[in-house]
Amino acid sequence: MITRRLLATAGAALPVAAIAQEAFPTRPVQVVIPYPPGNAIDLLVRALAAQMQPLLGQPVVVVNREGAAALVGSVSVARAPADGYTLLFVPALVASVLPVTQPQGGLSVNSFRPICQVFSNSMALVVKPDSPIRTLGDLQRAAQAAPGRMTYGTLGVTSIPHLAMVQWLGAARAEIEHVPYRADAQVMTEVLQGRIDVGSIVLGSAAGRNDIRVLAVFDQQRHPDFPDAPTAVEQGFEVAPASFGGLFAPAGTPEDRIARIEAACATAAATEVYRTAARTGSQPANFFLNRADFTRRLQQDIEQKAEVLRGVRLN
């Protein structure tokens, strides 16, 4: 009887032990991007996934699941089993912005575990080539002379370009009316047509274009792809927000699996294939951060965005 009980107890424990010791991964890994195909970070995640696949020994499948300003895809990953087989590729806004702007959406600042940062996009202000506004000082003076009469466009309310402009307006003590659009390309078209005065965009969206002038880059140093574009810091405004991000896993994902994915991500991000994709997407040289540094930067962003969002009208 005792022997049978011991065997039964041991048998019941086997599945738990087997799970703890299970090799990872043993089946395809899915990476969800909560945006439509064809955008800049979609191209990056596909390059990263292709390089991670041989390192993990399993297919790494990219799935676009858009909707509700990245909420739909992000929530689907937050609710997925925390087993390392479903990951999220998204900007830091998944933790710093969405829980604030969509509090009923099902996300919190602790919904995900950061794994690795593999992109960092600077924001920028653009004007028409023949605009009389040549510097941020010019923009500040024009806005202060006509409060609320000038207009600027972004790709949406509480997007990082929008929040960048909110930060600058606070620093400049100026008021400019916000006009939201659906994409950076549309914002630049409206600027060129003269229907809005200035656009706040992701800097990489202006890459390869000579029909628009970059008024300022929100960063600590000039971007190598835009060497003639001065930073806001150079022009006297300590405003340098960025849209950075990479791979996240659902909270509760085991440490050993997080470490395995992080190692594959680090190696994949260092390949020439991924670095070429990063250069094409106007990424800075230091686009990669390991998990510890990514986590620290994310926490800083959560704190900074909480401050900025207090002064933003969300509708």
One Martini backbone bead per residue (centre of mass of N, CA, C, O) as a GRO file, in nm:
protein
  315
    1MET     BB    1   0.060   0.061  -0.023
    2ILE     BB    2   0.297   0.251   0.011
    3THR     BB    3   0.414   0.200  -0.268
    4ARG     BB    4   0.168   0.298  -0.429
    5ARG     BB    5   0.168   0.585  -0.313
    6LEU     BB    6   0.449   0.666  -0.405
    7LEU     BB    7   0.398   0.620  -0.706
    8ALA     BB    8   0.163   0.815  -0.733
    9THR     BB    9   0.315   1.067  -0.642
   10ALA     BB   10   0.537   1.054  -0.855
   11GLY     BB   11   0.349   1.060  -1.100
   12ALA     BB   12   0.219   1.340  -1.037
   13ALA     BB   13   0.509   1.495  -1.056
   14LEU     BB   14   0.613   1.460  -1.346
   15PRO     BB   15   0.486   1.690  -1.513
   16VAL     BB   16   0.628   1.921  -1.363
   17ALA     BB   17   0.918   1.828  -1.414
   18ALA     BB   18   0.895   1.819  -1.720
   19ILE     BB   19   0.840   2.119  -1.756
   20ALA     BB   20   1.098   2.228  -1.616
   21GLN     BB   21   1.287   2.040  -1.830
   22GLU     BB   22   1.202   2.149  -2.085
   23ALA     BB   23   1.271   2.214  -2.382
   24PHE     BB   24   1.380   2.527  -2.547
   25PRO     BB   25   1.230   2.502  -2.820
   26THR     BB   26   0.965   2.266  -2.970
   27ARG     BB   27   0.830   2.509  -3.123
   28PRO     BB   28   0.694   2.760  -3.252
   29VAL     BB   29   0.746   3.110  -3.261
   30GLN     BB   30   0.555   3.397  -3.176
   31VAL     BB   31   0.537   3.729  -3.330
   32VAL     BB   32   0.379   4.018  -3.233
   33ILE     BB   33   0.244   4.288  -3.432
   34PRO     BB   34   0.033   4.586  -3.374
   35TYR     BB   35   0.068   4.619  -3.696
   36PRO     BB   36   0.094   4.671  -4.007
   37PRO     BB   37   0.230   4.607  -4.283
   38GLY     BB   38   0.537   4.794  -4.398
   39ASN     BB   39   0.663   4.912  -4.172
   40ALA     BB   40   0.949   4.971  -4.008
   41ILE     BB   41   0.913   4.752  -3.772
   42ASP     BB   42   0.828   4.520  -3.955
   43LEU     BB   43   1.103   4.491  -4.096
   44LEU     BB   44   1.264   4.433  -3.837
   45VAL     BB   45   1.118   4.178  -3.726
   46ARG     BB   46   1.177   4.003  -3.976
   47ALA     BB   47   1.483   4.011  -3.954
   48LEU     BB   48   1.503   3.899  -3.668
   49ALA     BB   49   1.350   3.631  -3.702
   50ALA     BB   50   1.538   3.510  -3.920
   51GLN     BB   51   1.793   3.509  -3.716
   52MET     BB   52   1.661   3.340  -3.476
   53GLN     BB   53   1.577   3.066  -3.587
   54PRO     BB   54   1.856   2.905  -3.586
   55LEU     BB   55   1.907   2.958  -3.277
   56LEU     BB   56   1.632   2.801  -3.180
   57GLY     BB   57   1.533   2.566  -3.391
   58GLN     BB   58   1.277   2.740  -3.484
   59PRO     BB   59   1.020   2.887  -3.588
   60VAL     BB   60   0.969   3.247  -3.658
   61VAL     BB   61   0.656   3.404  -3.634
   62VAL     BB   62   0.495   3.665  -3.793
   63VAL     BB   63   0.223   3.872  -3.651
   64ASN     BB   64  -0.039   4.070  -3.756
   65ARG     BB   65  -0.223   4.273  -3.491
   66GLU     BB   66  -0.434   4.508  -3.531
   67GLY     BB   67  -0.557   4.774  -3.323
   68ALA     BB   68  -0.617   5.024  -3.113
   69ALA     BB   69  -0.327   5.140  -3.100
   70ALA     BB   70  -0.198   4.833  -3.024
   71LEU     BB   71  -0.394   4.679  -2.826
   72VAL     BB   72  -0.484   4.410  -2.950
   73GLY     BB   73  -0.208   4.265  -2.976
   74SER     BB   74  -0.108   4.310  -2.686
   75VAL     BB   75  -0.336   4.162  -2.533
   76SER     BB   76  -0.297   3.884  -2.667
   77VAL     BB   77  -0.021   3.842  -2.524
   78ALA     BB   78  -0.095   3.890  -2.226
   79ARG     BB   79  -0.309   3.629  -2.253
   80ALA     BB   80  -0.100   3.442  -2.301
   81PRO     BB   81   0.098   3.206  -2.246
   82ALA     BB   82   0.381   3.192  -2.015
   83ASP     BB   83   0.615   3.019  -2.238
   84GLY     BB   84   0.768   3.180  -2.497
   85TYR     BB   85   0.570   3.145  -2.769
   86THR     BB   86   0.466   3.448  -2.706
   87LEU     BB   87   0.538   3.757  -2.856
   88LEU     BB   88   0.643   4.109  -2.852
   89PHE     BB   89   0.655   4.382  -3.099
   90VAL     BB   90   0.729   4.700  -2.948
   91PRO     BB   91   0.695   4.978  -2.813
   92ALA     BB   92   0.707   5.124  -2.494
   93LEU     BB   93   0.400   5.214  -2.490
   94VAL     BB   94   0.284   4.949  -2.366
   95ALA     BB   95   0.371   5.076  -2.068
   96SER     BB   96   0.360   5.413  -2.085
   97VAL     BB   97   0.067   5.462  -2.241
   98LEU     BB   98  -0.175   5.257  -2.265
   99PRO     BB   99  -0.251   5.239  -1.956
  100VAL     BB  100  -0.346   5.546  -1.964
  101THR     BB  101  -0.524   5.587  -2.235
  102GLN     BB  102  -0.635   5.261  -2.182
  103PRO     BB  103  -0.748   5.151  -1.886
  104GLN     BB  104  -0.969   4.926  -2.011
  105GLY     BB  105  -0.776   4.733  -2.202
  106GLY     BB  106  -0.574   4.530  -2.007
  107LEU     BB  107  -0.326   4.709  -1.921
  108SER     BB  108  -0.003   4.728  -1.771
  109VAL     BB  109   0.318   4.793  -1.665
  110ASN     BB  110   0.319   4.453  -1.590
  111SER     BB  111   0.243   4.270  -1.850
  112PHE     BB  112   0.559   4.274  -1.917
  113ARG     BB  113   0.874   4.147  -2.034
  114PRO     BB  114   1.167   4.246  -2.106
  115ILE     BB  115   1.435   4.152  -2.341
  116CYS     BB  116   1.496   4.353  -2.606
  117GLN     BB  117   1.657   4.609  -2.773
  118VAL     BB  118   1.619   4.699  -3.150
  119PHE     BB  119   1.503   5.005  -3.125
  120SER     BB  120   1.549   5.375  -3.210
  121ASN     BB  121   1.341   5.657  -3.248
  122SER     BB  122   1.344   5.960  -3.369
  123MET     BB  123   1.225   6.275  -3.353
  124ALA     BB  124   1.059   6.534  -3.568
  125LEU     BB  125   1.065   6.847  -3.733
  126VAL     BB  126   0.868   6.974  -4.013
  127VAL     BB  127   0.903   7.164  -4.321
  128LYS     BB  128   0.905   7.359  -4.562
  129PRO     BB  129   1.157   7.468  -4.758
  130ASP     BB  130   1.009   7.778  -4.769
  131SER     BB  131   0.997   7.833  -4.486
  132PRO     BB  132   1.033   8.091  -4.246
  133ILE     BB  133   1.101   7.856  -4.064
  134ARG     BB  134   1.439   7.782  -3.937
  135THR     BB  135   1.374   7.756  -3.625
  136LEU     BB  136   1.271   7.711  -3.305
  137GLY     BB  137   1.266   8.011  -3.245
  138ASP     BB  138   1.072   8.084  -3.470
  139LEU     BB  139   0.840   7.903  -3.372
  140GLN     BB  140   0.805   8.028  -3.097
  141ARG     BB  141   0.743   8.320  -3.187
  142ALA     BB  142   0.500   8.257  -3.370
  143ALA     BB  143   0.325   8.119  -3.151
  144GLN     BB  144   0.326   8.357  -2.941
  145ALA     BB  145   0.191   8.565  -3.148
  146ALA     BB  146  -0.033   8.305  -3.220
  147PRO     BB  147  -0.228   8.157  -3.024
  148GLY     BB  148  -0.364   7.868  -3.180
  149ARG     BB  149  -0.314   7.933  -3.507
  150MET     BB  150  -0.135   7.719  -3.533
  151THR     BB  151  -0.016   7.405  -3.691
  152TYR     BB  152   0.002   7.047  -3.619
  153GLY     BB  153   0.122   6.719  -3.711
  154THR     BB  154   0.025   6.371  -3.659
  155LEU     BB  155  -0.031   6.013  -3.612
  156GLY     BB  156  -0.159   6.086  -3.322
  157VAL     BB  157  -0.293   6.055  -3.029
  158THR     BB  158  -0.025   5.969  -2.819
  159SER     BB  159   0.190   5.968  -2.985
  160ILE     BB  160   0.519   6.025  -2.988
  161PRO     BB  161   0.512   6.281  -3.166
  162HIS     BB  162   0.301   6.421  -2.990
  163LEU     BB  163   0.457   6.414  -2.717
  164ALA     BB  164   0.699   6.571  -2.820
  165MET     BB  165   0.542   6.833  -2.876
  166VAL     BB  166   0.436   6.875  -2.593
  167GLN     BB  167   0.713   6.911  -2.466
  168TRP     BB  168   0.803   7.152  -2.635
  169LEU     BB  169   0.571   7.346  -2.568
  170GLY     BB  170   0.642   7.357  -2.270
  171ALA     BB  171   0.933   7.468  -2.306
  172ALA     BB  172   0.825   7.719  -2.501
  173ARG     BB  173   0.560   7.847  -2.421
  174ALA     BB  174   0.338   7.724  -2.629
  175GLU     BB  175   0.071   7.740  -2.893
  176ILE     BB  176  -0.050   7.457  -3.086
  177GLU     BB  177  -0.247   7.304  -3.308
  178HIS     BB  178  -0.381   6.984  -3.330
  179VAL     BB  179  -0.344   6.740  -3.610
  180PRO     BB  180  -0.461   6.435  -3.683
  181TYR     BB  181  -0.336   6.135  -3.825
  182ARG     BB  182  -0.229   5.813  -3.972
  183ALA     BB  183   0.050   5.930  -4.099
  184ASP     BB  184   0.349   6.062  -4.187
  185ALA     BB  185   0.296   6.101  -4.490
  186GLN     BB  186   0.047   6.280  -4.446
  187VAL     BB  187   0.181   6.503  -4.289
  188MET     BB  188   0.384   6.589  -4.513
  189THR     BB  189   0.173   6.662  -4.722
  190GLU     BB  190   0.038   6.889  -4.552
  191VAL     BB  191   0.288   7.062  -4.533
  192LEU     BB  192   0.344   7.099  -4.843
  193GLN     BB  193   0.041   7.223  -4.887
  194GLY     BB  194  -0.010   7.428  -4.630
  195ARG     BB  195  -0.225   7.313  -4.402
  196ILE     BB  196   0.030   7.303  -4.224
  197ASP     BB  197   0.315   7.416  -4.050
  198VAL     BB  198   0.383   7.139  -3.891
  199GLY     BB  199   0.571   6.835  -3.828
  200SER     BB  200   0.547   6.536  -3.628
  201ILE     BB  201   0.797   6.280  -3.655
  202VAL     BB  202   0.956   6.016  -3.767
  203LEU     BB  203   1.259   6.049  -3.892
  204GLY     BB  204   1.268   5.800  -4.094
  205SER     BB  205   1.031   5.911  -4.283
  206ALA     BB  206   1.252   6.122  -4.426
  207ALA     BB  207   1.405   5.926  -4.574
  208GLY     BB  208   1.509   6.020  -4.901
  209ARG     BB  209   1.410   6.315  -4.870
  210ASN     BB  210   1.406   6.654  -5.055
  211ASP     BB  211   1.099   6.797  -4.987
  212ILE     BB  212   1.199   6.835  -4.684
  213ARG     BB  213   1.245   7.004  -4.368
  214VAL     BB  214   1.450   6.973  -4.093
  215LEU     BB  215   1.427   7.151  -3.799
  216ALA     BB  216   1.429   6.904  -3.579
  217VAL     BB  217   1.588   6.689  -3.342
  218PHE     BB  218   1.498   6.450  -3.092
  219ASP     BB  219   1.812   6.468  -2.949
  220GLN     BB  220   2.151   6.461  -2.840
  221GLN     BB  221   2.222   6.396  -3.146
  222ARG     BB  222   2.302   6.372  -3.450
  223HIS     BB  223   2.208   6.227  -3.741
  224PRO     BB  224   2.375   6.061  -3.993
  225ASP     BB  225   2.129   6.101  -4.209
  226PHE     BB  226   2.109   6.419  -4.069
  227PRO     BB  227   2.363   6.634  -4.043
  228ASP     BB  228   2.193   6.923  -4.089
  229ALA     BB  229   2.017   6.851  -3.840
  230PRO     BB  230   1.928   6.992  -3.565
  231THR     BB  231   1.885   6.987  -3.244
  232ALA     BB  232   1.703   7.087  -2.979
  233VAL     BB  233   1.940   7.118  -2.787
  234GLU     BB  234   2.107   7.311  -2.964
  235GLN     BB  235   1.839   7.518  -2.953
  236GLY     BB  236   1.759   7.514  -2.623
  237PHE     BB  237   1.602   7.220  -2.596
  238GLU     BB  238   1.528   6.969  -2.348
  239VAL     BB  239   1.432   6.754  -2.602
  240ALA     BB  240   1.443   6.367  -2.622
  241PRO     BB  241   1.242   6.176  -2.747
  242ALA     BB  242   1.159   5.822  -2.795
  243SER     BB  243   1.107   5.524  -3.004
  244PHE     BB  244   1.135   5.238  -2.825
  245GLY     BB  245   1.222   4.877  -2.871
  246GLY     BB  246   1.089   4.524  -2.882
  247LEU     BB  247   1.103   4.253  -2.687
  248PHE     BB  248   0.826   4.071  -2.538
  249ALA     BB  249   0.678   3.916  -2.248
  250PRO     BB  250   0.484   3.770  -2.054
  251ALA     BB  251   0.402   3.769  -1.755
  252GLY     BB  252   0.564   3.477  -1.611
  253THR     BB  253   0.793   3.409  -1.766
  254PRO     BB  254   1.043   3.217  -1.757
  255GLU     BB  255   1.371   3.282  -1.707
  256ASP     BB  256   1.504   3.071  -1.900
  257ARG     BB  257   1.344   3.173  -2.153
  258ILE     BB  258   1.427   3.461  -2.155
  259ALA     BB  259   1.732   3.404  -2.181
  260ARG     BB  260   1.716   3.252  -2.449
  261ILE     BB  261   1.594   3.486  -2.616
  262GLU     BB  262   1.804   3.702  -2.556
  263ALA     BB  263   2.045   3.559  -2.685
  264ALA     BB  264   1.922   3.545  -2.970
  265CYS     BB  265   1.876   3.848  -3.004
  266ALA     BB  266   2.169   3.946  -2.976
  267THR     BB  267   2.282   3.786  -3.216
  268ALA     BB  268   2.083   3.885  -3.436
  269ALA     BB  269   2.142   4.200  -3.401
  270ALA     BB  270   2.460   4.149  -3.496
  271THR     BB  271   2.394   4.102  -3.770
  272GLU     BB  272   2.413   4.211  -4.091
  273VAL     BB  273   2.118   4.189  -4.163
  274TYR     BB  274   2.006   4.362  -3.929
  275ARG     BB  275   2.192   4.611  -3.961
  276THR     BB  276   2.087   4.681  -4.240
  277ALA     BB  277   1.793   4.727  -4.157
  278ALA     BB  278   1.861   4.953  -3.956
  279ARG     BB  279   1.989   5.150  -4.157
  280THR     BB  280   1.739   5.172  -4.341
  281GLY     BB  281   1.574   5.273  -4.063
  282SER     BB  282   1.749   5.493  -3.914
  283GLN     BB  283   1.937   5.378  -3.708
  284PRO     BB  284   2.131   5.377  -3.460
  285ALA     BB  285   2.417   5.235  -3.341
  286ASN     BB  286   2.262   5.207  -3.037
  287PHE     BB  287   1.991   5.008  -3.057
  288PHE     BB  288   2.103   4.811  -2.843
  289LEU     BB  289   1.963   4.629  -2.556
  290ASN     BB  290   1.959   4.474  -2.287
  291ARG     BB  291   1.753   4.380  -2.044
  292ALA     BB  292   1.852   4.567  -1.817
  293ASP     BB  293   1.863   4.834  -1.985
  294PHE     BB  294   1.577   4.823  -2.096
  295THR     BB  295   1.433   4.829  -1.822
  296ARG     BB  296   1.542   5.102  -1.730
  297ARG     BB  297   1.436   5.269  -1.970
  298LEU     BB  298   1.139   5.198  -1.931
  299GLN     BB  299   1.103   5.322  -1.649
  300GLN     BB  300   1.168   5.610  -1.736
  301ASP     BB  301   0.937   5.630  -1.944
  302ILE     BB  302   0.703   5.593  -1.753
  303GLU     BB  303   0.762   5.848  -1.585
  304GLN     BB  304   0.764   6.060  -1.817
  305LYS     BB  305   0.481   5.998  -1.942
  306ALA     BB  306   0.312   6.059  -1.693
  307GLU     BB  307   0.378   6.360  -1.697
  308VAL     BB  308   0.286   6.433  -1.986
  309LEU     BB  309  -0.015   6.309  -1.972
  310ARG     BB  310  -0.139   6.514  -1.769
  311GLY     BB  311  -0.145   6.746  -2.024
  312VAL     BB  312  -0.338   6.555  -2.199
  313ARG     BB  313  -0.576   6.532  -2.438
  314LEU     BB  314  -0.756   6.223  -2.517
  315ASN     BB  315  -1.006   6.365  -2.727
   0.00000   0.00000   0.00000
